Amino acid sequence: MLNGKTILVTGGTGSFGKKFIEVILTKYRPKKLIVFSRDELKQFEMQQKFNAPEYPCIRYFLGDVRDKDRLKRAFSGVDYIIHAAAMKQVPAAEYNPQECIKTNVLGAMNIIDAALDCGVKKVVALSTDKACNPINLYGATKLCSDKLFVAANVYSAVEGTIFSVVRYGNVVGSRGSVVPFFEERKATGRLPITDPRMTRFWITLDDGVAMVLNALEDSQGGEIFVPKIPSMKITDLATAIAPECHQEVVGIRPGEKLHEVLINEEEARNAVEFDNGYIIQPHDDRRSKLLARGKPCQELFEYNSGTNAEIMSIESLRALLIRIKGDYSIEESRWSMDNVPK
């Protein structure tokens, strides 16, 4: 469905955006592939790897999701949009709440309005486990963003823009994540651990990209796609990275949880389970064609990183980190497009 189409990625110079661009250029033949972001240096650096002479379809647009006029110009003639731009650092969001709201909430509204006005076929917005039962501003803004994208389908005509959301957990090795932080601190002989009980959902960039492509293909409007992914204990991750280091408990930071949740009990009432994930249905009479092929979640079900059935061992974490450092093939994604119900 992507061959011959025009695809735009907001936040295209981020960790997800760069991997998404790599996958599209490797596996598809788009008419145009647009990287939309506000950092000219990151775009310059990205152009050294993905340049126009070698990849004639690629374009680089400077712009901010806060600027609706620029979005409308960028979205002209675009078929599919992946919205990955966000302000996502929890401490920075707590200290600069207005800036976080402008990007994550008002930016989402601008994406929706511009996509509707420009006749974009589909928009897939990236979310986070922190949007479920949020306790920090970042999570609250992403919950608001999720609600906006789900509700946006009401404003589309019968053949209008389709909006959906993909919600997953922490991405292994992404910018600002705990993996590069621990790698840097190895030399000190001490790794700071917020709480030895802490767990997190874990997903690779390759799995995240494959899941977004599935959502782009299968969305009917208003769904929140949630993958089945493993959890890890923060202490096990620290041991996998630096078994020789002392683990120093420093306490949970403001805005952090012991465990993250991808689906809460209230959302579970509208969630349907598949072999490789879940779909949270919109709260109205719209229903995806996929939902009839799934199984309704049980009453009081909660998808929690602490009670997740799949917890990665130290050995499996170490093996994964080795693969990530080697930039393993996109063909190894566990969220394979071949596993999606047809």
N, C-alpha and C positions, 0 to 999 in steps of 0.2 A: 504493500500500500504506500510505501515511501518513495518508490522509484518514480522519477519525473515530477515529484512534488517539491514545494518550497516549505522548509522547516526552519523555525526560529527558536533559539534557546536563550531565555533571559538568564543572566548570571552565567553566561556561557564560558567565562574564563575561570570559574571555580572548579573544585575537584570533580563534582558530578559533570559539569558542563564539558570539561575537557575529555573525560572518558566517553560521554555520550557522542561527542563529535567524532572521536576515534572510531567508535563502533559503527556509526552511520557511514563514515567514509570507507570503512572496511567491508561492510556487508550490503550496502545499498547504493543506488545511483540517483540521488536527488537532483532536482533541477537547480535549486539553490539551498544552501545550508548557512544560515545567518547566526553569527555569534553576536549577541547583544549584551553589552556590559558597560560599566562606567569607568573602568580602569584602563587607561591607554597603555600603561607599561605592560600590564598582563596581556593585553591584546597583541602588543608588539612581540612579546616573548612567545606567545602562542603561534604567531605567524611564522616564526622560525621553523616550527615543526609542520604546521598545516598552512602552506602558502598557496597563493592563487595559481602560480605557474604549474605546480604539481597537482593541485586540486581546484580546477576551474570553477567548481560550483560554490566555493566557500566565499563568504562575505563577512566583514567585520564592521559592526555599527556601534559607535559610541552613543551612550544614552543612559538615562536613569528611569526606573519604573515609576518614579514620582512625577515624571514629565509626560502627561497624557498626549500632548501634541506630538512629541517625538515618537511615542509609541504608535500613534495612528499612522505616521509616516513610515515607520519601520514595518508595520503589520500589513501594509498595502500589498496585495497579491500573495499573502502567506496562507498556506493550507493548514499547517499544524504548528502549535506553540507548546513548548515545554517551559513551564515557569519555575525556574530554579533560583532566581534572585531572592535573596533574603538577608536580613541582618540577624545572625544566629548565635553570636557569642552571648551567653547568659549574663555574665558580669557587666559587659558593655551595655547590654539592653537595660539592665537594672539601673545603671548610672546615667543612661541617655534615653529615657523612656520615649520622649517625643520623637526622636530620630527612628527608633524601632517601629513605632506606630506609623510614621510616614512611609517607611519602606514596606513593612509587612502587611499593613492593613490598607492604607490609602493606595499603595502600589498595587495591591490585589484588585482594588476597585478600578483603578486605571486600566489594568490588563483586561478586565472583563468588559469595560465600556469600549475600549479600543478594538477588542476582538469582535464584539457584536457589530460595531460600526463598519468594520472592514470585511465582514463576511468570512471570518476564519472558520474552517470546518470543525476542528477540535482543539481543545486546550486541556493539557494535563498539568496540574499544579502539584509540586512536591510539598509534603507536609513532614511531620516529625512525631515521634512518640510523646514528646513534651506537650503536644496539643491536646492530649487526652488527660483529663483531670489536671489542668495546668496549675502550677504553684508559682511560676515565675512569669515575668512579662513576655519573654520570648514565646513561651508556650501559649500564653493567652492571645498573643497577636496571631499565632499560627492557627489556633482554634477559630478565631474570628475569620481569618483568611479561608479556612476550610468551609465555614458556613456560607461565606460569600460565593465561593465557587460552586457549591452544591445548589444554592438558591438561584444562581445566575441562569440555570437552565429554564427557569420560569419565564425569563425575558426573551428566550430564543423562539423564533417561529418554528413551525413544524419541521422544516428542513434547515433550521438555523444552527448556530454554534453549539457544540456539545462540550460541556465542562465536566471534568472529573478530577479526583484527588488521589494521589498515591501517598500512603503513610507508612513509613518504616523507621527503624531505629538508628543507632550510631553507625557511622560508616568507617570501616577499618582504614586507618591511615590517612583520612581526609585532613585538610588543613585545619589546625586548631584542635585536633582530636588528641586523646590521651596517649596513643601509640608514639607519635613523634616526641611528645613531651617526656614520656618515660625513656625513650631512646637518648634524649639529650641529657637526662639526669643520671644515666647509668654511670657516667664518669665520676660522679660524686660518691658512689657507693651506697646511696640512700634514695629510696623512692617514696614520695609522699602518698599515703593512702587515706582517702577521706573517711571511709568506714569499711572494716573488713567484711561486713555483711552485704555490701553494695553489689548489685547486679545490673547488667545492661543488655539490651538486645543488640545483636551484632550482624552487620550485613556488609558485603563487599561492594565496591563500586560497580563491578561487572553485574552482580545480582540486581543492584538498584536500577541500572540501565535496562537490563532485560525485562524487569518488572514494569518499568515505565512504558517500554515498547508494547508489552502485552496490554496495558491499560489503554494505550493509544489505539490499539486495534479493536479491543473488545468493549470499550465504554459505550453506553447508550445514553448517558446523561445523569449526573447526580450521584454516582457511586463513589465510595471511598474504598480503594483497594488496599488491603493489608496482607503482607506476605507472611508465611510461616518461616520464621528464621530462628536460629539458635540464640541462646543467652550465654553470657559469660560472667564469672565472678571477677571483680576488679583485682582481688588478690591473686587469682590464677593467671590473669593477664600479666601482672607484674612479675610473677615467677617465670612465666614463659619468656618474657623479654630479658629479664636480668635475674636469674636465680641466685646469683652471688650477692645481690644487694639486700640491705636491711630495709624492711618495709616499716615506715614510720607513720602511725595513725595521726592525722592532723585535724580530723573532724569535717563534717559535711558543711559545704559552703552555702550561703544564702541562695535559695532558689533551686537547690538540688533535692532529689528524692533518693531513698534507699533503693527502690525498684521503680522501673518505668512500666507504663501500661500502654498497649497499642489499641485495645478495645476494652471499654469499661462495661459494667453490668447494664447500664441503660442503653448503650449502643448495641449490646449483644441481642437485644430484643428485635433489632432490625438487621442483624448480621446473618450471613449465609456462609457456610464452610465448604471449601473445596480441598482437594488433595494438597495443593501447594499454597493455600492462603484463604483469605476471607474477603467478602464484599459487604460493606455496610450500605444498606439500601437508603435512598432518600425518604424523608418523612412525608410522603404523599402517595398518590396512586400510580406514580411512575415506577416501573419495575424493569430492570435489565433483563434481556432475553437469557442471560447466563444464569439468572437466579434459580430457574426451574431445575437446573442441573446440579445444584448444590444441596446442602443439608442445613436446615435452620439450627443456629446455635442453641445450646441448652439454656434454660432459665438460670440467671445469676452467673453466667459464664463471664470470666474476665481473662483477657490475654495479658498476663503479667510476667515480667522478666524473672521475677523471683520464683514463680511456680511453673514456669515454662517446662514442658516435658523434655526439651532438648537443651541441655547445658553442655557447653564445650569443655573438654578436659584440657589440662595444661599441654598435653602432647598435641591435641588437635589445634589448639591455639598457636603453638609454636610452628606447626606445619603450615598453617594458614599464613602466618606472618612471613615465613620463608617464601611461599608462593607469591605473596603480595610484593615483596622486595624484588622478585624476579619478573614482576609484571606479567603474570600468567595469562594465557590466552582467553579471549572473551568466550570461546567455545565451552569453557569449563563452568559457566554460570549454573548454579543450582536452580535458578528460576528460569528454566529453559522454556522457550516459546513452544517447544514440542509438547510440554506438559499442560498447556492451557486447554480447558474444555472447549470442544468445538461443536 
